[in-house]
Amino acid sequence: MLERMKDTMPNSNKTSYLSKSLYMRGLQCRKSLYLDRHNPELRTEPTAALESLWRSGHEVGDFAHRLFPGGVIVPFDGLTKEDQLARTRAEIDRGAKVIYEAAFSFNDVFVKADIIVRERGYWNLYEGKSTTSVKENHWDDAAVQYYVLSGCGLPVHKAFLVHIDSSYVRKGEIVPQALFSIEDITGGVREKQASIPDTLSDMRAMLRGKAPVIDIGPHCDDPYECDFKDHCWKHVPEQSIFALRPSRYTTAPARISRYRSSTPCTGWTRQESRRSISSTLPGPERTPVRRWRRSCWARFPKGRACSSTTWPSRTGCGVGQAAQGLAGLLPAGHAGPRPAGGEVAGYVGVGGIS
């Protein structure tokens, strides 16, 4: 077992070494990965809210460990990657049944597995998340771990996603067995194995070249807000068509008037993008609005300035017509009557309205 696992990291450099987090960053956006490895100084410092979110994620991980008591942990802090690899190998050779934060390296990819559990000569992989369901990116997260662990020679039998059970109601002390739901994601994880080597090769080839030209788009926030977003969005003005959002579904002529502007429509504003229209709608009614929002990306991939009054088009958009297009997607009664001039009651047009 672990005949292919080494206790030393290869002579890694900016164009070859990847960790699980770097791999996931590259899947979301190749440009983000490039900037992380070559221009980290362009990164936006994490906000207090983001740091708090990270801490809560670590706390959830600690509770997940209690699902499998009696294990040993391979800490990240205070140990080099080589030390973590050596500690993991030693615990496996010693016969440990459960290991938290086990470290593995294969094909110059370093991963830390949340929980691995030995059962009947095989190992099961458990990835903990603070979400209430399995997300698309979770499959890739577990898949690259499965790839590395298997590449090291560890016989991995199954992969599981441990997430919060939304039906759990706390009464007194937290009960981990009730707090979490465990889902078997082995099938999807195995299906992704064949594509991982090519994906790694593609990322490394990209890192050896020039910065890729990638337009801003929904991937800047999906599945996570990119910490290079401010750099990539610096050309986007404070007010643009993508800042359109409702005002409590009520008529607000003063609000609309206050936001009238001749500013060209050139993309979502950095501040407004996370508070977009769909986020204020009831769940079942978000999908059509999200499709409308994504159509804006498709038509204005580089945030082109525009002044025409015909929408949609690839070279320009009239915000009035854009607002009308959006209103047609909303449930009756939410937007109110549609005023003359293309404005929608309760919605803010921020460019091209005359």
Secondary structure as a PSIPRED ss2 file (coil, helix, strand):
# PSIPRED VFORMAT (PSIPRED V4.0)

   1 M C   1.000  0.000  0.000
   2 L C   1.000  0.000  0.000
   3 E C   1.000  0.000  0.000
   4 R C   1.000  0.000  0.000
   5 M C   1.000  0.000  0.000
   6 K C   1.000  0.000  0.000
   7 D C   1.000  0.000  0.000
   8 T C   1.000  0.000  0.000
   9 M C   1.000  0.000  0.000
  10 P C   1.000  0.000  0.000
  11 N C   1.000  0.000  0.000
  12 S C   1.000  0.000  0.000
  13 N C   1.000  0.000  0.000
  14 K C   1.000  0.000  0.000
  15 T C   1.000  0.000  0.000
  16 S C   1.000  0.000  0.000
  17 Y C   1.000  0.000  0.000
  18 L E   0.000  0.000  1.000
  19 S E   0.000  0.000  1.000
  20 K H   0.000  1.000  0.000
  21 S H   0.000  1.000  0.000
  22 L H   0.000  1.000  0.000
  23 Y H   0.000  1.000  0.000
  24 M H   0.000  1.000  0.000
  25 R H   0.000  1.000  0.000
  26 G H   0.000  1.000  0.000
  27 L H   0.000  1.000  0.000
  28 Q H   0.000  1.000  0.000
  29 C C   1.000  0.000  0.000
  30 R H   0.000  1.000  0.000
  31 K H   0.000  1.000  0.000
  32 S H   0.000  1.000  0.000
  33 L H   0.000  1.000  0.000
  34 Y H   0.000  1.000  0.000
  35 L H   0.000  1.000  0.000
  36 D H   0.000  1.000  0.000
  37 R H   0.000  1.000  0.000
  38 H H   0.000  1.000  0.000
  39 N C   1.000  0.000  0.000
  40 P H   0.000  1.000  0.000
  41 E H   0.000  1.000  0.000
  42 L H   0.000  1.000  0.000
  43 R C   1.000  0.000  0.000
  44 T C   1.000  0.000  0.000
  45 E C   1.000  0.000  0.000
  46 P C   1.000  0.000  0.000
  47 T C   1.000  0.000  0.000
  48 A H   0.000  1.000  0.000
  49 A H   0.000  1.000  0.000
  50 L H   0.000  1.000  0.000
  51 E H   0.000  1.000  0.000
  52 S H   0.000  1.000  0.000
  53 L H   0.000  1.000  0.000
  54 W H   0.000  1.000  0.000
  55 R H   0.000  1.000  0.000
  56 S H   0.000  1.000  0.000
  57 G H   0.000  1.000  0.000
  58 H H   0.000  1.000  0.000
  59 E H   0.000  1.000  0.000
  60 V H   0.000  1.000  0.000
  61 G H   0.000  1.000  0.000
  62 D H   0.000  1.000  0.000
  63 F H   0.000  1.000  0.000
  64 A H   0.000  1.000  0.000
  65 H H   0.000  1.000  0.000
  66 R C   1.000  0.000  0.000
  67 L C   1.000  0.000  0.000
  68 F C   1.000  0.000  0.000
  69 P C   1.000  0.000  0.000
  70 G C   1.000  0.000  0.000
  71 G C   1.000  0.000  0.000
  72 V E   0.000  0.000  1.000
  73 I E   0.000  0.000  1.000
  74 V C   1.000  0.000  0.000
  75 P C   1.000  0.000  0.000
  76 F C   1.000  0.000  0.000
  77 D C   1.000  0.000  0.000
  78 G C   1.000  0.000  0.000
  79 L C   1.000  0.000  0.000
  80 T C   1.000  0.000  0.000
  81 K H   0.000  1.000  0.000
  82 E H   0.000  1.000  0.000
  83 D H   0.000  1.000  0.000
  84 Q H   0.000  1.000  0.000
  85 L H   0.000  1.000  0.000
  86 A H   0.000  1.000  0.000
  87 R H   0.000  1.000  0.000
  88 T H   0.000  1.000  0.000
  89 R H   0.000  1.000  0.000
  90 A H   0.000  1.000  0.000
  91 E H   0.000  1.000  0.000
  92 I H   0.000  1.000  0.000
  93 D H   0.000  1.000  0.000
  94 R H   0.000  1.000  0.000
  95 G C   1.000  0.000  0.000
  96 A C   1.000  0.000  0.000
  97 K C   1.000  0.000  0.000
  98 V E   0.000  0.000  1.000
  99 I E   0.000  0.000  1.000
 100 Y E   0.000  0.000  1.000
 101 E E   0.000  0.000  1.000
 102 A E   0.000  0.000  1.000
 103 A E   0.000  0.000  1.000
 104 F E   0.000  0.000  1.000
 105 S E   0.000  0.000  1.000
 106 F E   0.000  0.000  1.000
 107 N C   1.000  0.000  0.000
 108 D C   1.000  0.000  0.000
 109 V E   0.000  0.000  1.000
 110 F E   0.000  0.000  1.000
 111 V E   0.000  0.000  1.000
 112 K E   0.000  0.000  1.000
 113 A E   0.000  0.000  1.000
 114 D E   0.000  0.000  1.000
 115 I E   0.000  0.000  1.000
 116 I E   0.000  0.000  1.000
 117 V E   0.000  0.000  1.000
 118 R E   0.000  0.000  1.000
 119 E E   0.000  0.000  1.000
 120 R C   1.000  0.000  0.000
 121 G C   1.000  0.000  0.000
 122 Y E   0.000  0.000  1.000
 123 W E   0.000  0.000  1.000
 124 N E   0.000  0.000  1.000
 125 L E   0.000  0.000  1.000
 126 Y E   0.000  0.000  1.000
 127 E E   0.000  0.000  1.000
 128 G E   0.000  0.000  1.000
 129 K C   1.000  0.000  0.000
 130 S C   1.000  0.000  0.000
 131 T C   1.000  0.000  0.000
 132 T C   1.000  0.000  0.000
 133 S C   1.000  0.000  0.000
 134 V C   1.000  0.000  0.000
 135 K C   1.000  0.000  0.000
 136 E H   0.000  1.000  0.000
 137 N H   0.000  1.000  0.000
 138 H H   0.000  1.000  0.000
 139 W H   0.000  1.000  0.000
 140 D H   0.000  1.000  0.000
 141 D H   0.000  1.000  0.000
 142 A H   0.000  1.000  0.000
 143 A H   0.000  1.000  0.000
 144 V H   0.000  1.000  0.000
 145 Q H   0.000  1.000  0.000
 146 Y H   0.000  1.000  0.000
 147 Y H   0.000  1.000  0.000
 148 V H   0.000  1.000  0.000
 149 L H   0.000  1.000  0.000
 150 S H   0.000  1.000  0.000
 151 G H   0.000  1.000  0.000
 152 C C   1.000  0.000  0.000
 153 G C   1.000  0.000  0.000
 154 L C   1.000  0.000  0.000
 155 P C   1.000  0.000  0.000
 156 V E   0.000  0.000  1.000
 157 H E   0.000  0.000  1.000
 158 K E   0.000  0.000  1.000
 159 A E   0.000  0.000  1.000
 160 F E   0.000  0.000  1.000
 161 L E   0.000  0.000  1.000
 162 V E   0.000  0.000  1.000
 163 H E   0.000  0.000  1.000
 164 I E   0.000  0.000  1.000
 165 D C   1.000  0.000  0.000
 166 S C   1.000  0.000  0.000
 167 S C   1.000  0.000  0.000
 168 Y C   1.000  0.000  0.000
 169 V C   1.000  0.000  0.000
 170 R C   1.000  0.000  0.000
 171 K C   1.000  0.000  0.000
 172 G C   1.000  0.000  0.000
 173 E C   1.000  0.000  0.000
 174 I C   1.000  0.000  0.000
 175 V C   1.000  0.000  0.000
 176 P H   0.000  1.000  0.000
 177 Q H   0.000  1.000  0.000
 178 A H   0.000  1.000  0.000
 179 L H   0.000  1.000  0.000
 180 F E   0.000  0.000  1.000
 181 S E   0.000  0.000  1.000
 182 I E   0.000  0.000  1.000
 183 E E   0.000  0.000  1.000
 184 D E   0.000  0.000  1.000
 185 I C   1.000  0.000  0.000
 186 T H   0.000  1.000  0.000
 187 G H   0.000  1.000  0.000
 188 G H   0.000  1.000  0.000
 189 V H   0.000  1.000  0.000
 190 R H   0.000  1.000  0.000
 191 E H   0.000  1.000  0.000
 192 K C   1.000  0.000  0.000
 193 Q H   0.000  1.000  0.000
 194 A H   0.000  1.000  0.000
 195 S H   0.000  1.000  0.000
 196 I H   0.000  1.000  0.000
 197 P H   0.000  1.000  0.000
 198 D H   0.000  1.000  0.000
 199 T H   0.000  1.000  0.000
 200 L H   0.000  1.000  0.000
 201 S H   0.000  1.000  0.000
 202 D H   0.000  1.000  0.000
 203 M H   0.000  1.000  0.000
 204 R H   0.000  1.000  0.000
 205 A H   0.000  1.000  0.000
 206 M H   0.000  1.000  0.000
 207 L H   0.000  1.000  0.000
 208 R H   0.000  1.000  0.000
 209 G C   1.000  0.000  0.000
 210 K C   1.000  0.000  0.000
 211 A C   1.000  0.000  0.000
 212 P C   1.000  0.000  0.000
 213 V C   1.000  0.000  0.000
 214 I C   1.000  0.000  0.000
 215 D C   1.000  0.000  0.000
 216 I C   1.000  0.000  0.000
 217 G C   1.000  0.000  0.000
 218 P H   0.000  1.000  0.000
 219 H H   0.000  1.000  0.000
 220 C H   0.000  1.000  0.000
 221 D C   1.000  0.000  0.000
 222 D C   1.000  0.000  0.000
 223 P C   1.000  0.000  0.000
 224 Y C   1.000  0.000  0.000
 225 E C   1.000  0.000  0.000
 226 C C   1.000  0.000  0.000
 227 D C   1.000  0.000  0.000
 228 F C   1.000  0.000  0.000
 229 K H   0.000  1.000  0.000
 230 D H   0.000  1.000  0.000
 231 H H   0.000  1.000  0.000
 232 C H   0.000  1.000  0.000
 233 W C   1.000  0.000  0.000
 234 K C   1.000  0.000  0.000
 235 H C   1.000  0.000  0.000
 236 V C   1.000  0.000  0.000
 237 P C   1.000  0.000  0.000
 238 E C   1.000  0.000  0.000
 239 Q C   1.000  0.000  0.000
 240 S C   1.000  0.000  0.000
 241 I H   0.000  1.000  0.000
 242 F H   0.000  1.000  0.000
 243 A H   0.000  1.000  0.000
 244 L C   1.000  0.000  0.000
 245 R C   1.000  0.000  0.000
 246 P E   0.000  0.000  1.000
 247 S C   1.000  0.000  0.000
 248 R C   1.000  0.000  0.000
 249 Y C   1.000  0.000  0.000
 250 T C   1.000  0.000  0.000
 251 T C   1.000  0.000  0.000
 252 A C   1.000  0.000  0.000
 253 P H   0.000  1.000  0.000
 254 A H   0.000  1.000  0.000
 255 R H   0.000  1.000  0.000
 256 I H   0.000  1.000  0.000
 257 S H   0.000  1.000  0.000
 258 R H   0.000  1.000  0.000
 259 Y C   1.000  0.000  0.000
 260 R C   1.000  0.000  0.000
 261 S C   1.000  0.000  0.000
 262 S C   1.000  0.000  0.000
 263 T C   1.000  0.000  0.000
 264 P C   1.000  0.000  0.000
 265 C C   1.000  0.000  0.000
 266 T C   1.000  0.000  0.000
 267 G C   1.000  0.000  0.000
 268 W C   1.000  0.000  0.000
 269 T C   1.000  0.000  0.000
 270 R C   1.000  0.000  0.000
 271 Q C   1.000  0.000  0.000
 272 E C   1.000  0.000  0.000
 273 S H   0.000  1.000  0.000
 274 R H   0.000  1.000  0.000
 275 R H   0.000  1.000  0.000
 276 S C   1.000  0.000  0.000
 277 I H   0.000  1.000  0.000
 278 S H   0.000  1.000  0.000
 279 S H   0.000  1.000  0.000
 280 T H   0.000  1.000  0.000
 281 L C   1.000  0.000  0.000
 282 P C   1.000  0.000  0.000
 283 G H   0.000  1.000  0.000
 284 P H   0.000  1.000  0.000
 285 E H   0.000  1.000  0.000
 286 R H   0.000  1.000  0.000
 287 T H   0.000  1.000  0.000
 288 P H   0.000  1.000  0.000
 289 V H   0.000  1.000  0.000
 290 R H   0.000  1.000  0.000
 291 R H   0.000  1.000  0.000
 292 W H   0.000  1.000  0.000
 293 R H   0.000  1.000  0.000
 294 R H   0.000  1.000  0.000
 295 S H   0.000  1.000  0.000
 296 C H   0.000  1.000  0.000
 297 W H   0.000  1.000  0.000
 298 A H   0.000  1.000  0.000
 299 R H   0.000  1.000  0.000
 300 F C   1.000  0.000  0.000
 301 P C   1.000  0.000  0.000
 302 K C   1.000  0.000  0.000
 303 G C   1.000  0.000  0.000
 304 R C   1.000  0.000  0.000
 305 A C   1.000  0.000  0.000
 306 C C   1.000  0.000  0.000
 307 S C   1.000  0.000  0.000
 308 S C   1.000  0.000  0.000
 309 T C   1.000  0.000  0.000
 310 T C   1.000  0.000  0.000
 311 W C   1.000  0.000  0.000
 312 P C   1.000  0.000  0.000
 313 S C   1.000  0.000  0.000
 314 R C   1.000  0.000  0.000
 315 T C   1.000  0.000  0.000
 316 G C   1.000  0.000  0.000
 317 C C   1.000  0.000  0.000
 318 G C   1.000  0.000  0.000
 319 V H   0.000  1.000  0.000
 320 G H   0.000  1.000  0.000
 321 Q H   0.000  1.000  0.000
 322 A H   0.000  1.000  0.000
 323 A H   0.000  1.000  0.000
 324 Q H   0.000  1.000  0.000
 325 G H   0.000  1.000  0.000
 326 L H   0.000  1.000  0.000
 327 A H   0.000  1.000  0.000
 328 G C   1.000  0.000  0.000
 329 L C   1.000  0.000  0.000
 330 L C   1.000  0.000  0.000
 331 P C   1.000  0.000  0.000
 332 A C   1.000  0.000  0.000
 333 G C   1.000  0.000  0.000
 334 H C   1.000  0.000  0.000
 335 A C   1.000  0.000  0.000
 336 G C   1.000  0.000  0.000
 337 P C   1.000  0.000  0.000
 338 R C   1.000  0.000  0.000
 339 P C   1.000  0.000  0.000
 340 A H   0.000  1.000  0.000
 341 G H   0.000  1.000  0.000
 342 G H   0.000  1.000  0.000
 343 E C   1.000  0.000  0.000
 344 V C   1.000  0.000  0.000
 345 A C   1.000  0.000  0.000
 346 G C   1.000  0.000  0.000
 347 Y E   0.000  0.000  1.000
 348 V C   1.000  0.000  0.000
 349 G C   1.000  0.000  0.000
 350 V C   1.000  0.000  0.000
 351 G C   1.000  0.000  0.000
 352 G C   1.000  0.000  0.000
 353 I C   1.000  0.000  0.000
 354 S C   1.000  0.000  0.000
